[in-house]
Amino acid sequence: MAHEPAKRAPISTYRLQIRSTFTLQDAAAITDYLHDLGVDWVYLSPLLKAESGSDHGYDVVDHSQVDPDRGGSAGLDAASAAARSHDMGVLIDIVPNHVGVATPAATAWWWDVLKHGRESKYAQAFDIDWDVADGKLRLPDLGSPDDLSELKLVPADDAAGSTGQLELRYYDHRYPVAPGTAQPGDDPVAVHARQSYELVHWPRADYDLNYRRFFAVNTLAGIRVEVPEVFAESHAEILRWIREGLADGLRIDHPDGLIDPAGYLEQLAEATGDAYVLVEKILEGDEQLPQWKTAGTTGYDALADFDRILVDPAGEAGLTAVDSELRGEPTPDWLEMIHGTKRAVADGILHSEVLRLDRIAEAATDEVADEAIADAIAELLACFPVYRSYLPLGIEHLDEAAELARKHRPDLAAALDAVLPILSDPEHPAARRFQQTSGMVMAKGVEDQAFYRYTRLTSLTEVGADPAEFGISADRFHTRQSTRHETWPTTMTTLTTHDTKRSEDTRARISVLAEIPDEWRTAVSELRELAPLGDGPLENLLWQAVVGSWPASRERLHDYAEKAAREAGDSTSYTEPDEAFETRMSALIDSVFDDAAVSAKIGELVTRVAQPGWSNSLALKLIQLTAPGVPDVYQGSELWETSLVDPDNRRPVDFDERRALLTRIDGGWLPPIDETGAAKLLVTARALRLRRDRPELFESYQALTAAGPAREHVLAFDRGGAITVATRLPIGLEAAGGWGDTTLDVGSAPVLDVLTGRTFPGGELKLSELLSTYPVALLIEEGGKP
């Protein structure tokens, strides 16, 4: 069933990361460039006032104002006006699930709750279990169990609006003091005991916390946007943007954290007059997006398709063998691996959530021991096959989880029998909270741990993707795109985001390894001898990262290696770093720059994969920009984008360089495929402009099939007048002797390749001629306006 589109939907978007070093005024200043590039809507990262120094803006501290550090209200006026002057729309990312509480005094709601406890007018705004901890809100801020002795009672900071009052200080942390609970000279520890909050040693967050967070981030407190007053206050400024024409659409961060995503989207649609709204929803396997009031997802499902059509399925066995050798045992089954990592998360950093579920379920399961109920809930979370259900929708996922839980833990049969009826009841508080919690466990166990352990081909371990699906056939690809066109025609598609583990061109280069698994085996073996680490899977990941992101700086690779190793948690971790291991890991990274033999081997590998990687990159970009859905271009990715995980993917972008190259291209220059990335800029601009200026050429979807010996090396489709032609598996194509007499039937009319300006007769075109300049082509009927 096709989703009813919003009143106004973008044709394409361009994501900008707005922060103190690139403000809304800076965004306004490059809007003319974005228009020249062919962009239809500007897409802005979160704008509400965030924690001081926040680069991402997801830690909102004040819903009532645009962040002054990001340009403030005047900056939004300027950015919106600049977009309007070019007839461009504006899409803004918003954060309904949580607020930043790292600095309590910065978040008026949180400060008031700390001060007044459950009597605060904002107590209902937060998801706090006041029935435990003697009615106190636990804050995991202490560096050691005995650190309460470090508390000081001091006059309140005027900036907190508490002139003449007192507050508690713990090093740089500040906390309010409730009226009538302290006077100068009181013992700070005694004053602390009188407050509505309790400072506890930070490891207790894993099992003793009584407020909902964003995943396991203690400094991001979940809010209850389902409460009408909370929705109204947290969205007043956002709705003003829509009402006053400053924005045309909204991107909803992490809807799975909300207790009722469907209800929230209904309320938002009513409040915005059915504005264009996207949800950051990750779909697993064949899971379909519910028929919510939304235009679709932010595009991770499409990203997985685009990557996999460029991965050689024939390389799976070889890379699996490499992985097994590095592990010293068979490559683990993906589902078994994530069951283990998810269970570890449920028993570890998110055990507080499991115990809260246990408390809610306790009354309905009093015939079974609490520890068994908590164990059963954790097992169901570990077995849950998707991020969450939306009961009654998705009850089959709970049934599937229960069946798997019984196989893994037959000893929990009685506890599962007791808890399943309440978890199946859409109205039961335990069921509602279970649905909010399952997504947390999935995200932390899969994205933030298993993705760093399952390393046979790391271009496949991407947000929203299943790395067990190695590559897909052209037929499967076309079926998925046809479905997207028919059901969610204005959903977003993407290649790179602020959340991707590796940017698009890093993945495109790494995917080449599927065509040369034997060469990769030899190279990794040599590199392991030159720079031993003692963790085969992580070594595989790191060497792929080096090759994929090259030329990367020493600092970037050190930062990435530390994050990747600690996220994997096999040889070191955030909470218990292994100094000896991390010293060896640092030496491995340094060897890339300081060891002549390692540098030479990396140079050989980069030379081997660079050209086919660039071919993959151009194919990836053209496919995404012309396939069904609304393509987003992440900032700067119109040139080569070889970033790694955040914050690496939020580095500054040189727009002056991009302007200059685009000017040359518009002057008739056909750039070579080289280190500059100008060829990618050409493909991006020509495709975006065609979609914007000739939308009637993109109103359908039809697969095209080549004929001849190299037919499997081309992916082609007709969008209703615009024909995309892209090379796939370029090393295999070269090994087979090139295109030979392979042809593609493009219809009877002569055609123009809008990338090169060359014209071709209709009928069966020789791919050796069509793709002689670039490995991609974008064709329209000759005589038509490009």
C-alpha positions in Angstrom: 0.0 0.0 0.0 1.5 3.3 -1.1 1.8 5.9 1.7 0.0 9.2 1.2 2.7 11.8 0.5 3.1 15.1 2.5 1.7 18.3 1.0 5.3 19.2 0.0 8.1 16.7 -0.2 11.7 17.3 -1.3 13.2 15.9 -4.4 16.6 15.8 -2.7 18.3 17.0 0.5 21.7 18.0 1.6 22.6 17.4 5.3 24.6 20.1 7.1 26.1 19.7 10.6 25.3 23.0 12.3 27.6 23.9 15.3 29.6 26.8 16.7 32.3 26.4 14.0 29.7 26.2 11.2 26.7 28.2 12.1 23.3 28.8 10.5 24.8 32.0 9.1 27.5 29.9 7.4 24.8 27.6 6.1 23.0 30.6 4.6 26.2 31.7 2.9 26.6 28.4 1.0 23.0 28.0 -0.1 23.7 29.4 -3.5 26.3 26.6 -4.0 23.9 24.0 -2.8 21.3 25.3 -5.4 24.0 25.2 -8.1 24.8 21.6 -7.1 21.1 20.7 -7.7 19.9 20.3 -4.2 16.2 20.8 -3.5 16.0 21.1 0.3 18.6 22.0 2.9 18.7 19.5 5.8 19.9 20.8 9.1 21.1 19.0 12.2 19.4 19.7 15.6 19.2 23.4 16.3 17.7 23.8 19.8 20.0 25.0 22.5 22.3 22.1 23.5 25.0 21.4 26.0 27.9 23.9 25.7 30.4 22.7 23.2 28.2 20.0 21.7 29.1 19.2 18.1 26.1 17.1 17.3 23.2 18.9 19.1 21.4 15.8 20.3 21.8 16.9 23.9 19.2 19.6 24.0 19.0 21.6 27.2 16.4 24.2 26.3 13.5 23.6 23.9 12.5 27.2 23.8 15.3 28.7 21.7 17.6 28.1 18.7 21.1 27.6 20.1 22.9 30.9 20.2 26.2 29.0 19.6 24.7 27.7 16.3 23.5 31.1 15.1 20.4 31.6 17.2 17.0 32.6 15.9 18.6 35.2 13.6 20.7 32.5 12.1 17.7 30.3 11.4 15.9 33.3 9.8 18.9 33.9 7.6 19.3 30.2 6.6 15.6 29.9 5.8 15.6 33.1 3.9 18.6 32.0 1.8 16.8 28.7 1.0 13.6 30.5 0.1 15.5 32.9 -2.3 16.5 29.8 -4.3 13.1 28.1 -4.0 14.6 25.5 -1.7 12.9 23.8 1.3 14.2 23.3 4.8 14.3 20.0 6.7 15.3 20.1 10.4 16.4 17.3 12.7 14.6 17.2 16.1 15.1 15.2 19.3 11.8 14.3 21.0 13.1 11.4 23.1 15.6 12.9 25.5 17.4 16.0 26.9 21.0 16.6 27.9 21.6 16.6 31.7 25.4 16.6 31.8 25.2 20.1 33.3 22.1 20.1 35.5 22.0 23.8 35.8 21.8 24.2 32.0 18.6 22.2 31.8 15.9 24.0 33.7 13.5 21.0 33.8 16.2 18.7 35.2 17.4 21.3 37.7 13.9 21.8 39.0 13.4 18.1 39.4 16.6 17.7 41.3 15.6 20.6 43.5 11.9 19.7 44.2 11.8 15.9 43.5 8.5 14.4 42.6 6.8 17.7 43.6 8.5 19.5 40.7 6.2 20.7 38.0 8.6 18.9 35.6 8.6 15.6 37.4 6.1 14.2 34.9 8.4 15.2 32.1 11.0 12.6 33.0 10.7 8.8 33.1 11.7 8.3 36.7 10.8 5.4 39.0 10.3 7.2 42.3 9.1 4.1 44.1 12.7 2.8 44.6 15.8 4.4 46.1 13.7 5.8 49.0 12.0 8.1 46.5 15.3 9.6 45.3 16.6 10.2 41.8 19.9 8.4 41.5 22.7 10.2 39.7 25.8 8.1 38.8 28.3 10.9 39.1 30.7 9.8 41.9 34.2 8.7 40.9 34.4 6.3 43.9 31.9 5.0 46.5 33.5 7.2 49.1 33.5 10.4 47.2 30.5 12.0 49.0 33.2 13.4 51.4 34.3 15.6 48.5 31.0 17.5 48.5 31.0 21.1 49.3 28.1 23.4 50.3 28.5 26.8 48.6 26.4 29.9 47.6 24.5 29.2 44.5 25.8 30.4 41.2 23.8 33.5 40.0 23.7 32.0 36.5 21.4 29.3 37.8 18.9 31.8 38.9 19.3 30.9 42.6 20.8 34.1 44.0 20.9 33.9 47.8 20.5 30.2 47.9 22.9 27.3 48.4 24.0 24.5 46.2 26.2 21.4 46.5 29.4 21.0 44.5 31.3 17.9 43.6 34.4 19.1 41.8 33.0 20.8 38.7 29.5 19.3 39.2 26.8 21.5 40.6 23.5 20.4 42.2 20.6 22.4 43.7 19.6 22.4 47.3 15.9 22.1 48.1 14.4 25.1 50.1 14.7 24.7 53.8 17.1 21.8 53.7 20.4 23.6 54.3 22.1 26.7 55.8 25.7 27.9 55.8 27.9 25.7 57.9 25.9 22.5 57.5 27.7 19.3 56.8 27.5 18.8 53.0 26.9 15.0 53.3 24.0 15.6 55.7 22.6 18.2 53.3 22.9 15.7 50.4 20.9 13.2 52.5 18.0 15.6 52.6 17.7 16.1 48.9 15.5 14.3 46.3 18.5 13.0 44.5 21.3 10.6 45.5 24.8 10.8 44.1 26.1 7.2 43.6 29.3 5.6 42.3 29.1 5.6 38.4 29.2 1.8 37.9 25.9 1.6 39.7 24.3 3.1 36.6 24.3 -0.4 35.1 22.0 -1.9 37.7 20.8 0.8 40.1 19.6 3.7 37.9 15.9 4.7 38.2 15.6 7.1 35.2 15.3 6.2 31.5 18.2 7.3 29.4 19.1 7.4 25.7 20.6 3.9 25.4 23.2 3.8 28.1 24.2 7.4 28.1 23.8 8.7 31.7 23.9 12.3 30.5 20.9 12.0 28.2 17.7 11.6 30.2 14.6 10.3 28.5 11.5 12.5 28.5 7.8 11.5 28.4 6.7 13.3 25.2 3.4 11.4 25.4 2.3 13.7 28.2 0.4 16.6 26.5 2.1 19.3 28.5 5.5 17.9 27.8 4.8 17.7 24.0 3.4 21.2 24.0 6.4 22.8 25.8 9.1 20.8 24.1 7.6 21.4 20.6 6.5 25.1 20.9 9.6 26.5 19.2 9.6 23.6 16.6 6.0 24.2 15.7 6.8 27.9 15.3 9.3 27.1 12.6 6.7 25.2 10.6 3.9 27.8 11.3 6.1 30.8 10.3 7.5 29.1 7.2 11.0 28.7 8.5 11.0 25.0 8.0 9.0 22.7 5.7 9.7 19.3 7.3 11.2 17.5 10.3 13.4 14.5 10.8 12.5 12.6 14.0 15.5 11.2 15.9 15.1 7.8 17.6 11.3 7.4 17.5 11.7 3.9 18.9 12.6 5.4 22.3 9.1 6.9 22.6 6.3 5.0 24.3 3.9 5.4 21.4 5.7 6.4 18.1 2.5 6.2 16.1 0.6 8.4 18.5 3.4 10.9 18.6 3.5 11.1 14.8 -0.3 11.5 14.6 0.0 14.4 17.1 2.9 15.9 15.2 1.0 15.7 11.9 -2.0 17.4 13.3 0.2 20.2 14.8 2.1 20.8 11.6 -0.7 20.4 9.1 0.8 17.2 7.7 4.3 18.5 7.1 6.9 16.3 5.6 8.2 14.1 8.4 10.9 11.4 8.4 11.7 8.9 11.2 15.1 7.6 12.1 13.9 4.0 12.1 16.1 1.0 11.5 14.4 -1.9 9.8 15.8 -5.5 10.1 15.7 -7.9 7.2 12.3 -7.9 5.5 10.7 -5.8 8.3 8.4 -3.1 6.9 7.8 0.3 8.2 4.4 0.6 9.9 1.9 2.8 8.1 2.6 5.8 10.4 2.1 9.5 9.6 5.5 9.7 8.0 7.0 10.0 4.6 9.4 7.2 5.5 12.8 6.5 7.1 16.1 8.3 7.0 17.4 5.8 4.5 19.5 3.1 6.2 17.5 0.4 4.6 18.3 1.8 1.2 22.0 2.2 2.1 22.2 -1.6 2.7 20.8 -2.3 -0.8 23.2 0.1 -2.5 26.2 -1.3 -0.8 25.4 -4.9 -1.4 24.8 -4.7 -5.2 28.5 -3.7 -5.5 29.8 -6.6 -3.4 31.0 -9.7 -5.2 29.1 -12.7 -3.7 31.9 -15.0 -5.0 34.2 -13.5 -2.4 32.2 -14.6 0.6 33.9 -18.0 1.0 37.4 -16.5 0.7 36.9 -13.7 3.2 35.1 -16.1 5.6 38.2 -18.3 5.4 40.5 -15.3 6.2 38.3 -14.4 9.1 38.3 -18.0 10.5 42.1 -18.1 10.2 42.4 -14.8 12.1 40.1 -16.1 14.8 41.6 -19.5 15.1 38.1 -20.9 14.9 35.2 -20.9 12.5 33.6 -17.5 11.8 30.7 -17.2 14.3 27.1 -17.3 13.2 25.9 -13.7 13.1 22.7 -14.4 14.9 24.5 -16.4 17.6 27.0 -13.6 18.0 24.4 -10.8 18.4 22.4 -13.0 20.8 25.5 -13.0 23.0 26.3 -9.3 22.7 22.7 -8.4 23.3 22.4 -10.6 26.3 25.6 -9.1 27.7 24.1 -5.6 27.3 20.9 -6.7 29.0 23.0 -8.1 31.9 25.4 -5.2 31.9 25.1 -1.6 30.9 21.3 -1.8 30.5 20.5 -4.1 33.4 18.8 -1.1 35.2 16.2 -1.2 32.5 15.7 -5.0 32.9 15.3 -4.6 36.7 12.7 -1.8 36.2 10.8 -4.1 33.9 11.0 -6.8 36.5 9.5 -4.4 39.1 6.6 -3.5 36.8 5.9 -7.2 36.0 6.3 -8.3 39.7 2.6 -8.0 40.6 1.4 -10.1 37.7 4.1 -12.8 38.1 4.2 -13.2 41.9 4.3 -17.0 41.6 7.7 -16.9 40.0 10.9 -15.7 41.6 11.9 -12.2 40.7 15.4 -13.2 39.6 13.8 -15.7 37.1 11.5 -13.0 35.7 14.4 -10.6 35.3 16.4 -13.4 33.6 13.5 -14.2 31.3 13.0 -10.6 30.3 16.7 -10.2 29.6 16.6 -13.4 27.4 13.6 -12.1 25.5 15.4 -8.9 24.8 18.5 -10.8 23.6 16.3 -12.9 21.3 14.2 -10.1 19.9 14.6 -10.1 16.1 13.9 -6.4 15.4 14.5 -3.2 17.2 11.0 -3.2 18.7 7.3 -3.9 18.2 4.4 -1.5 18.2 1.7 -3.7 19.8 -0.6 -5.1 18.6 1.6 -4.6 15.5 4.6 -6.9 15.6 3.3 -9.4 18.1 4.9 -12.1 15.9 8.3 -10.7 16.8 7.6 -11.3 20.5 6.4 -14.8 19.6 9.6 -15.4 17.6 11.7 -14.1 20.5 9.9 -16.4 23.0 10.4 -19.5 20.8 14.1 -18.7 20.5 14.4 -18.0 24.3 12.9 -21.4 25.1 15.5 -23.0 22.9 18.4 -21.1 24.5 17.1 -21.3 28.1 14.6 -24.2 28.6 15.1 -23.7 32.3 13.2 -20.4 32.0 10.0 -22.0 30.7 7.9 -21.1 33.8 9.2 -17.5 33.9 8.5 -17.1 30.2 5.0 -18.4 30.6 4.4 -16.0 33.4 5.8 -12.9 31.7 4.6 -13.3 28.1 0.9 -12.6 28.7 1.7 -9.1 30.1 4.3 -8.4 27.5 1.7 -9.2 24.8 -0.9 -6.8 26.2 -0.6 -3.4 24.4 -2.0 -1.6 27.5 0.2 -3.2 30.1 3.0 -0.9 31.4 5.5 -3.7 31.2 4.7 -4.3 27.5 5.1 -0.6 26.8 8.4 -0.4 28.5 9.6 -3.6 27.0 9.0 -2.1 23.6 11.0 1.0 24.5 13.8 -1.2 25.9 14.3 -3.7 23.1 15.6 -1.1 20.7 18.2 0.1 23.3 19.5 -3.5 23.7 19.6 -4.0 19.9 21.5 -0.7 19.3 24.1 -1.3 22.0 24.5 -5.0 21.4 24.6 -4.9 17.6 25.7 -1.4 16.3 28.0 -0.7 19.2 29.6 -4.0 19.8 28.9 -6.8 17.3 29.7 -4.5 14.4 33.2 -4.2 15.8 33.6 -8.0 16.3 32.2 -9.3 13.0 34.9 -8.1 10.7 35.3 -10.3 7.6 34.1 -7.4 5.3 33.5 -4.3 7.3 31.7 -2.4 4.6 28.8 -4.6 5.4 28.7 -3.8 9.2 26.7 -0.6 8.8 23.8 0.9 10.6 20.6 -0.8 9.5 22.3 -3.6 7.7 22.7 -7.3 8.2 26.4 -8.2 7.7 25.3 -11.9 7.2 23.8 -10.8 3.9 27.0 -10.6 1.9 25.9 -9.4 -1.5 22.7 -9.4 -3.4 21.7 -10.2 -7.0 20.5 -7.6 -9.5 17.0 -9.2 -9.4 16.8 -8.8 -5.7 18.0 -5.3 -5.9 15.4 -4.3 -8.5 12.6 -5.9 -6.5 13.6 -3.9 -3.4 13.7 -0.6 -5.4 10.4 -1.3 -7.1 8.8 -2.0 -3.6 10.3 1.3 -2.3 8.9 3.2 -5.3 5.5 1.7 -4.9 5.1 2.0 -1.1 7.3 4.8 0.2 8.1 7.0 -2.8 9.2 10.0 -0.7 11.3 8.1 1.9 14.9 9.2 2.3 17.8 7.3 0.8 21.3 7.8 2.1 24.9 6.7 1.8 26.6 8.6 4.6 25.2 10.1 7.8 26.6 11.5 11.1 25.9 7.9 12.5 27.4 5.7 9.8 30.3 3.5 10.9 32.2 4.3 7.7 31.4 6.9 5.0 30.4 5.9 1.5 33.7 6.0 -0.2 35.5 4.2 2.6 32.9 1.4 2.2 33.2 1.4 -1.6 36.9 0.8 -1.4 36.6 -1.9 1.3 34.0 -3.7 -0.8 36.7 -4.2 -3.5 38.2 -6.8 -1.1 35.4 -9.2 -1.9 36.9 -9.4 -5.4 40.4 -10.2 -4.2 40.0 -12.3 -1.1 43.2 -14.3 -1.7 45.3 -11.1 -2.1 43.8 -9.8 1.1 44.6 -13.0 3.0 48.3 -12.6 1.9 48.4 -9.0 2.8 46.9 -9.4 6.2 49.3 -12.2 7.0 52.3 -10.1 6.1 51.0 -7.1 8.1 50.3 -9.3 11.1 54.0 -10.3 11.1 55.2 -6.8 10.7 52.9 -5.2 13.4 51.5 -8.0 15.6 48.6 -7.2 17.9 47.2 -10.5 19.1 43.5 -9.9 18.2 42.9 -11.3 14.7 39.3 -9.9 14.1 40.3 -6.5 15.3 43.5 -6.5 13.2 41.3 -7.3 10.2 39.0 -4.4 11.0 41.9 -2.0 11.5 43.8 -2.9 8.3 40.5 -2.5 6.4 40.0 0.9 8.0 43.5 2.0 7.1 43.1 1.0 3.4 39.6 2.2 3.2 40.2 5.7 4.6 43.6 6.3 3.2 45.2 8.9 3.2 44.1 9.3 6.8 46.1 11.1 9.4 47.9 9.4 12.3 45.6 11.2 14.8 42.4 10.0 13.0 43.5 6.4 12.9 44.6 6.4 16.5 41.2 7.8 17.6 39.4 5.3 15.5 41.4 2.3 16.7 40.8 3.2 20.3 37.1 3.5 19.8 36.8 0.4 17.7 38.8 -1.8 20.1 36.9 -0.6 23.2 33.5 -0.9 21.5 34.4 -4.5 20.5 35.3 -5.2 24.1 37.3 -8.3 23.3 40.8 -7.2 24.2 40.2 -3.9 26.0 37.2 -1.8 27.0 36.1 1.7 28.1 35.7 0.6 31.8 38.7 -1.7 32.0 41.3 -0.6 29.4 44.1 -3.1 28.8 47.2 -0.8 28.8 49.6 -3.4 27.3 47.1 -4.2 24.5 46.4 -0.6 23.7 50.2 0.1 23.6 50.5 -2.6 20.9 47.5 -1.2 19.1 49.1 2.3 19.1 52.3 0.7 17.7 50.3 -0.9 14.9 48.8 2.5 13.9 52.2 4.2 14.1 53.8 1.5 11.9 51.7 2.7 9.0 53.6 5.9 9.1 56.9 4.9 10.6 57.7 1.4 9.4 58.9 1.4 5.8 57.8 -2.2 5.2 54.3 -1.5 6.6 54.0 1.7 4.7 55.0 0.0 1.5 52.5 -2.8 2.0 49.7 -0.3 2.6 50.8 1.6 -0.4 50.5 -1.5 -2.6 47.1 -2.3 -1.2 45.8 1.2 -1.7 47.1 1.3 -5.3 45.4 -2.1 -5.9 42.0 -1.0 -4.7 41.9 2.7 -5.5 40.7 2.7 -9.1 38.1 -0.1 -8.6 37.1 1.7 -5.3 36.5 4.9 -7.2 34.5 3.0 -9.8 32.4 1.6 -7.0 32.0 5.1 -5.5 30.7 6.6 -8.7 28.3 3.7 -9.2 27.2 3.9 -5.6 26.5 7.7 -5.9 24.7 7.6 -9.2 22.5 4.6 -8.1 21.5 6.4 -4.9 20.8 9.7 -6.5 18.6 8.2 -9.2 16.9 5.3 -7.4 13.4 5.6 -5.8 13.2 7.8 -2.7 14.5 11.2 -1.8 18.4 11.1 -1.9 20.3 12.9 0.8 23.8 14.1 0.2 25.8 14.2 3.5 27.9 17.3 3.8 31.0 17.2 1.7 30.3 13.8 0.1 30.0 15.2 -3.4 33.8 14.7 -3.3 35.5 11.6 -2.0 34.3 11.0 1.6 36.6 8.6 3.4 35.6 9.2 7.0 35.4 6.7 9.7 33.0 6.6 12.7 31.9 9.8 14.5 33.3 12.3 15.3 35.5 11.7 12.3 32.5 12.1 10.0 31.8 15.5 11.4 35.0 17.1 10.2 34.9 20.6 8.6 34.0 20.7 4.9 35.9 22.9 2.4 33.1 24.5 0.4 35.4 26.9 -1.4 37.2 23.9 -3.0 33.8 22.5 -4.0 32.6 25.8 -5.5 35.8 26.1 -7.6 35.6 22.6 -8.9 31.9 22.9 -9.8 32.7 26.2 -11.6 35.2 24.3 -13.7 32.8 21.5 -14.4 30.1 24.0 -15.5 32.7 25.5 -17.8 32.8 22.2 -19.7 35.6 20.3 -17.9 35.2 16.6 -17.7 37.4 15.7 -14.8 39.5 12.6 -14.7 38.8 9.9 -12.0 41.6 10.8 -9.6 42.4 11.9 -6.0 40.5 15.2 -6.3 37.1 13.5 -6.4 36.0 16.0 -9.1 34.5 13.2 -11.1 32.2 12.4 -8.2 31.2 16.1 -8.0 30.3 15.9 -11.7 28.1 12.8 -11.2 26.4 14.4 -8.1 25.6 17.7 -9.8 24.4 16.3 -13.0 22.1 13.7 -11.3 20.7 16.1 -8.7 20.0 18.8 -11.3 18.2 16.3 -13.6 16.0 15.1 -10.7 15.2 18.6 -9.7 14.6 20.1 -13.2 13.1 17.0 -14.9 11.1 15.2 -12.2 8.8 13.7 -14.8 11.7 11.4 -15.8 11.7 9.7 -12.4 8.1 8.6 -12.0 8.4 4.9 -12.5 10.9 2.1 -12.1 11.9 -0.6 -14.6 14.9 -3.0 -14.5 17.0 -3.2 -17.6 19.1 -6.2 -18.5 22.3 -6.2 -20.6 23.1 -8.9 -23.1 26.6 -10.4 -23.7 29.5 -11.9 -21.8 29.8 -9.1 -19.2 26.1 -8.6 -18.5 26.5 -9.4 -14.8 28.9 -6.4 -14.5 26.3 -3.7 -15.2 23.3 -2.5 -13.2 20.8 -0.5 -15.1 17.3 0.8 -14.6 14.9 3.2 -16.2 13.1 5.7 -13.9 10.6 6.7 -16.6 12.9 8.5 -19.0 16.1 8.7 -17.0 18.2 5.6 -17.4 21.0 4.8 -14.9 23.9 2.6 -16.0 26.5 1.6 -13.5 29.5 -0.7 -13.5 29.7 -3.4 -10.7 32.6 -5.7 -9.8 35.2 -3.8 -11.8 38.1 -6.1 -11.0 36.2 -9.1 -12.3 35.2 -7.1 -15.4 38.8 -6.3 -16.1 39.9 -9.9 -15.6 37.3 -11.0 -18.1 38.7 -8.7 -20.7 36.3 -5.8 -20.3 32.9 -5.3 -21.8 33.6 -7.0 -25.1 30.4 -7.0 -27.2 28.1 -6.6 -24.1 25.2 -4.3 -25.0 22.3 -2.6 -23.3 19.0 -1.8 -25.1 18.0 1.7 -24.2 15.0 2.0 -26.4 14.6 3.2 -30.0 15.2 6.9 -29.6 18.7 8.5 -29.6 20.0 9.3 -26.1 22.1 11.8 -24.4 24.5 11.0 -21.5 24.0 14.0 -19.2 27.3 13.2 -17.4 29.5 13.6 -20.5 27.3 15.4 -23.0 27.8 12.6 -25.5 24.9 11.4 -27.7 24.3 7.8 -28.8 21.9 6.2 -31.2 19.0 4.3 -29.7 18.7 0.6 -29.6 21.4 -1.8 -28.3 24.4 0.3 -27.2 27.8 -1.2 -26.7 28.8 -0.7 -23.1 32.4 -0.4 -24.1 31.5 2.8 -25.9 28.9 4.1 -23.5 31.2 3.7 -20.5 34.5 4.6 -22.1 34.8 7.9 -20.1 33.3 7.0 -16.8 32.1 3.7 -15.3 28.6 5.2 -15.1 26.1 6.9 -17.4 22.9 8.8 -17.0 20.8 8.8 -20.2 17.8 10.8 -21.4 16.2 11.0 -24.8 18.3 13.2 -27.0 16.7 16.6 -27.5 15.3 16.6 -24.1 16.4 19.4 -21.7 19.1 18.0 -19.4 
